[in-house]
Amino acid sequence: MNNKIIGIILIAAGVAFAIWGYNVYDSASSQVTRAINGDTPIEAWLGMVGGAIAVLIGLTKIK
């Protein structure tokens, strides 16, 4: 029972982090930085990749 609760929490947190990472990636300052340097902010990568990993771990905890 506890694993299912942890899994649901990880899925919710992972989705929130992925959305946050995408918002950072799509922000105006990030777009200017990508246009000038071609670099994506590390916060965007951490949010999107970390969120995806948290969702995957949460899905394995639910099963």
Secondary structure, DSSP 8 states (H G I E B T S, - for coil): -HHHHHHHHHHHHHHHHHHHHHHHHTSHHHHHHHHHT----HHHHHHHHHHHHHHHHHHHHH-
